[in-house]
Structure formats: C-alpha cells, structure tokens
Amino acid sequence: MDDHLADVRRYDPTADAEAIERIVKHLGVALRNPQSLHIKALDAKHAARLREKWCGRKLGCTDRERADLAIEMADLAMGADAERKRVTFYYLVAKQLGRLDAL
C-alpha cells in the first residue's frame, strides 16, 4: 500500500490514502499480475473500457465527454512516466472527476 501511496503522491502531494486503499481493493487480484500493475499505452479501446467500467460503473460518471477529458488529463499528467501505475492512473481520473468520495 505504501508503494501505491508514494506513487500517487508524486502527482498529488495531498492524496487521500483511504481513497487509494479503496482503489487497491477494487482492483484486487488484478494487481497481482505484473502486466496489470501498469498502463503502458492508452489506445482508443483501452480508453473506452476505462470510460465504461471505471468512470461509468464505479464512479457514476455518465457524461462521455467529461469521462474522456478526465482520462486524457490523467494520461497527460503521467505522460512522461514510462511505467504508469494503474492505481495512480485510476486515482487521478477519479480526482479529475471529483469522485474520490464514490470509491
């Protein structure tokens, strides 16, 4: 958990540790797979899946444009990072949408 918190705090120094913990719980078993720990490239298919499942189902954002913007902003924020951690990316999207409380 400390590793996830430290990574998120690289982008948001005041990151909510409880929200990060809830994201880790949500991702669960997927985080045990080394390939699932990171988001390598954000292609259209992956972005659509994030919009539908993370933004729509989990965070309750049904506004496609708003969800796409949040995903794009997280992608830009982490753009220089070769191995973007999934927990950090999901946190930044939730924060951009103002939905950390939905976690």
PyRosetta script that sets phi, psi and omega in degrees:
from pyrosetta import init, pose_from_sequence

init()
pose = pose_from_sequence("MDDHLADVRRYDPTADAEAIERIVKHLGVALRNPQSLHIKALDAKHAARLREKWCGRKLGCTDRERADLAIEMADLAMGADAERKRVTFYYLVAKQLGRLDAL")
pose.set_psi(1, -39.3)
pose.set_omega(1, -178.5)
pose.set_phi(2, -61.9)
pose.set_psi(2, -34.9)
pose.set_omega(2, 178.9)
pose.set_phi(3, -64.1)
pose.set_psi(3, -42.5)
pose.set_omega(3, 178.7)
pose.set_phi(4, -65.7)
pose.set_psi(4, -44.0)
pose.set_omega(4, 180.0)
pose.set_phi(5, -61.0)
pose.set_psi(5, -45.2)
pose.set_omega(5, 179.9)
pose.set_phi(6, -62.5)
pose.set_psi(6, -40.6)
pose.set_omega(6, -179.4)
pose.set_phi(7, -67.3)
pose.set_psi(7, -44.4)
pose.set_omega(7, 178.9)
pose.set_phi(8, -61.9)
pose.set_psi(8, -39.5)
pose.set_omega(8, -178.0)
pose.set_phi(9, -69.6)
pose.set_psi(9, -11.3)
pose.set_omega(9, 171.2)
pose.set_phi(10, -66.3)
pose.set_psi(10, -29.4)
pose.set_omega(10, -177.8)
pose.set_phi(11, -104.4)
pose.set_psi(11, -27.4)
pose.set_omega(11, -179.8)
pose.set_phi(12, -139.8)
pose.set_psi(12, 92.6)
pose.set_omega(12, -175.8)
pose.set_phi(13, -57.5)
pose.set_psi(13, -20.9)
pose.set_omega(13, -179.5)
pose.set_phi(14, -106.8)
pose.set_psi(14, 26.4)
pose.set_omega(14, -176.6)
pose.set_phi(15, -55.1)
pose.set_psi(15, 142.9)
pose.set_omega(15, -179.4)
pose.set_phi(16, -81.0)
pose.set_psi(16, 110.7)
pose.set_omega(16, -177.8)
pose.set_phi(17, -61.1)
pose.set_psi(17, -35.9)
pose.set_omega(17, 179.8)
pose.set_phi(18, -67.6)
pose.set_psi(18, -38.5)
pose.set_omega(18, 177.8)
pose.set_phi(19, -64.9)
pose.set_psi(19, -40.1)
pose.set_omega(19, 178.4)
pose.set_phi(20, -64.1)
pose.set_psi(20, -42.6)
pose.set_omega(20, 178.3)
pose.set_phi(21, -60.8)
pose.set_psi(21, -39.5)
pose.set_omega(21, 178.8)
pose.set_phi(22, -67.7)
pose.set_psi(22, -34.2)
pose.set_omega(22, 176.0)
pose.set_phi(23, -66.7)
pose.set_psi(23, -43.5)
pose.set_omega(23, 178.2)
pose.set_phi(24, -59.2)
pose.set_psi(24, -44.2)
pose.set_omega(24, 178.0)
pose.set_phi(25, -63.7)
pose.set_psi(25, -41.1)
pose.set_omega(25, 179.8)
pose.set_phi(26, -61.5)
pose.set_psi(26, -43.5)
pose.set_omega(26, -178.7)
pose.set_phi(27, -75.5)
pose.set_psi(27, -26.1)
pose.set_omega(27, 172.5)
pose.set_phi(28, 44.6)
pose.set_psi(28, -121.9)
pose.set_omega(28, -174.3)
pose.set_phi(29, -60.3)
pose.set_psi(29, -29.7)
pose.set_omega(29, -178.8)
pose.set_phi(30, -57.6)
pose.set_psi(30, -31.0)
pose.set_omega(30, -178.4)
pose.set_phi(31, -73.6)
pose.set_psi(31, -11.3)
pose.set_omega(31, 177.1)
pose.set_phi(32, -78.0)
pose.set_psi(32, -21.0)
pose.set_omega(32, 178.7)
pose.set_phi(33, -85.9)
pose.set_psi(33, 118.5)
pose.set_omega(33, -178.1)
pose.set_phi(34, -55.0)
pose.set_psi(34, -32.0)
pose.set_omega(34, 179.7)
pose.set_phi(35, -72.4)
pose.set_psi(35, -23.3)
pose.set_omega(35, -179.1)
pose.set_phi(36, -89.1)
pose.set_psi(36, -10.3)
pose.set_omega(36, -179.6)
pose.set_phi(37, -68.7)
pose.set_psi(37, -26.9)
pose.set_omega(37, -173.2)
pose.set_phi(38, -122.6)
pose.set_psi(38, 155.3)
pose.set_omega(38, 172.3)
pose.set_phi(39, -110.0)
pose.set_psi(39, 109.7)
pose.set_omega(39, -175.9)
pose.set_phi(40, -76.9)
pose.set_psi(40, -63.2)
pose.set_omega(40, -178.3)
pose.set_phi(41, -133.6)
pose.set_psi(41, 140.0)
pose.set_omega(41, -177.7)
pose.set_phi(42, -100.4)
pose.set_psi(42, 90.1)
pose.set_omega(42, 177.7)
pose.set_phi(43, -87.9)
pose.set_psi(43, 174.4)
pose.set_omega(43, -175.7)
pose.set_phi(44, -60.3)
pose.set_psi(44, -38.9)
pose.set_omega(44, -179.4)
pose.set_phi(45, -65.3)
pose.set_psi(45, -44.7)
pose.set_omega(45, -180.0)
pose.set_phi(46, -67.3)
pose.set_psi(46, -41.4)
pose.set_omega(46, 178.8)
pose.set_phi(47, -62.4)
pose.set_psi(47, -40.1)
pose.set_omega(47, 178.6)
pose.set_phi(48, -64.5)
pose.set_psi(48, -39.2)
pose.set_omega(48, 178.5)
pose.set_phi(49, -66.2)
pose.set_psi(49, -42.9)
pose.set_omega(49, 177.1)
pose.set_phi(50, -61.4)
pose.set_psi(50, -43.3)
pose.set_omega(50, -179.6)
pose.set_phi(51, -61.1)
pose.set_psi(51, -46.1)
pose.set_omega(51, -177.0)
pose.set_phi(52, -71.7)
pose.set_psi(52, -51.2)
pose.set_omega(52, -171.3)
pose.set_phi(53, -85.4)
pose.set_psi(53, -45.7)
pose.set_omega(53, -177.1)
pose.set_phi(54, -82.0)
pose.set_psi(54, -55.8)
pose.set_omega(54, -176.8)
pose.set_phi(55, -70.0)
pose.set_psi(55, -45.7)
pose.set_omega(55, -175.5)
pose.set_phi(56, -76.2)
pose.set_psi(56, -61.4)
pose.set_omega(56, -174.5)
pose.set_phi(57, -72.0)
pose.set_psi(57, -50.7)
pose.set_omega(57, -174.3)
pose.set_phi(58, -79.0)
pose.set_psi(58, -44.0)
pose.set_omega(58, -174.4)
pose.set_phi(59, -95.7)
pose.set_psi(59, -10.0)
pose.set_omega(59, 177.1)
pose.set_phi(60, 74.1)
pose.set_psi(60, 21.2)
pose.set_omega(60, 178.6)
pose.set_phi(61, -93.1)
pose.set_psi(61, 110.6)
pose.set_omega(61, -179.1)
pose.set_phi(62, -99.5)
pose.set_psi(62, -3.6)
pose.set_omega(62, 177.8)
pose.set_phi(63, -82.1)
pose.set_psi(63, 104.8)
pose.set_omega(63, -175.3)
pose.set_phi(64, -57.7)
pose.set_psi(64, -44.8)
pose.set_omega(64, -178.8)
pose.set_phi(65, -63.6)
pose.set_psi(65, -41.0)
pose.set_omega(65, 179.5)
pose.set_phi(66, -65.8)
pose.set_psi(66, -42.4)
pose.set_omega(66, 178.3)
pose.set_phi(67, -64.1)
pose.set_psi(67, -44.8)
pose.set_omega(67, 178.7)
pose.set_phi(68, -60.7)
pose.set_psi(68, -40.4)
pose.set_omega(68, 178.5)
pose.set_phi(69, -63.8)
pose.set_psi(69, -42.8)
pose.set_omega(69, 179.2)
pose.set_phi(70, -62.5)
pose.set_psi(70, -42.1)
pose.set_omega(70, 178.5)
pose.set_phi(71, -64.8)
pose.set_psi(71, -43.4)
pose.set_omega(71, 179.5)
pose.set_phi(72, -63.2)
pose.set_psi(72, -41.2)
pose.set_omega(72, -179.8)
pose.set_phi(73, -65.1)
pose.set_psi(73, -41.9)
pose.set_omega(73, 177.5)
pose.set_phi(74, -64.7)
pose.set_psi(74, -40.6)
pose.set_omega(74, 178.6)
pose.set_phi(75, -61.7)
pose.set_psi(75, -43.7)
pose.set_omega(75, 178.5)
pose.set_phi(76, -66.4)
pose.set_psi(76, -41.9)
pose.set_omega(76, -179.5)
pose.set_phi(77, -61.4)
pose.set_psi(77, -36.8)
pose.set_omega(77, -176.9)
pose.set_phi(78, -99.8)
pose.set_psi(78, 6.1)
pose.set_omega(78, -173.4)
pose.set_phi(79, -52.2)
pose.set_psi(79, -37.8)
pose.set_omega(79, -177.8)
pose.set_phi(80, -78.3)
pose.set_psi(80, -12.5)
pose.set_omega(80, -178.1)
pose.set_phi(81, -83.2)
pose.set_psi(81, 115.8)
pose.set_omega(81, -177.4)
pose.set_phi(82, -63.8)
pose.set_psi(82, -37.9)
pose.set_omega(82, 179.8)
pose.set_phi(83, -119.4)
pose.set_psi(83, 89.5)
pose.set_omega(83, -179.0)
pose.set_phi(84, -77.4)
pose.set_psi(84, 121.3)
pose.set_omega(84, -179.2)
pose.set_phi(85, -74.0)
pose.set_psi(85, 135.1)
pose.set_omega(85, -176.3)
pose.set_phi(86, -59.6)
pose.set_psi(86, -42.8)
pose.set_omega(86, -179.2)
pose.set_phi(87, -61.2)
pose.set_psi(87, -43.8)
pose.set_omega(87, 179.9)
pose.set_phi(88, -63.7)
pose.set_psi(88, -45.0)
pose.set_omega(88, -179.6)
pose.set_phi(89, -60.7)
pose.set_psi(89, -46.8)
pose.set_omega(89, -179.7)
pose.set_phi(90, -63.5)
pose.set_psi(90, -38.7)
pose.set_omega(90, 178.2)
pose.set_phi(91, -62.4)
pose.set_psi(91, -46.8)
pose.set_omega(91, -178.4)
pose.set_phi(92, -63.3)
pose.set_psi(92, -36.6)
pose.set_omega(92, 176.9)
pose.set_phi(93, -65.4)
pose.set_psi(93, -46.9)
pose.set_omega(93, 179.7)
pose.set_phi(94, -61.2)
pose.set_psi(94, -41.2)
pose.set_omega(94, 179.4)
pose.set_phi(95, -66.0)
pose.set_psi(95, -43.3)
pose.set_omega(95, 179.1)
pose.set_phi(96, -58.8)
pose.set_psi(96, -36.1)
pose.set_omega(96, 179.2)
pose.set_phi(97, -81.9)
pose.set_psi(97, -7.2)
pose.set_omega(97, -177.5)
pose.set_phi(98, 68.9)
pose.set_psi(98, 31.9)
pose.set_omega(98, -174.2)
pose.set_phi(99, -119.8)
pose.set_psi(99, 26.1)
pose.set_omega(99, 176.3)
pose.set_phi(100, -59.6)
pose.set_psi(100, -30.1)
pose.set_omega(100, 179.3)
pose.set_phi(101, -69.1)
pose.set_psi(101, -19.1)
pose.set_omega(101, -179.2)
pose.set_phi(102, -79.9)
pose.set_psi(102, -9.1)
pose.set_omega(102, -177.0)
pose.set_phi(103, -76.1)
pose.dump_pdb("model.pdb")
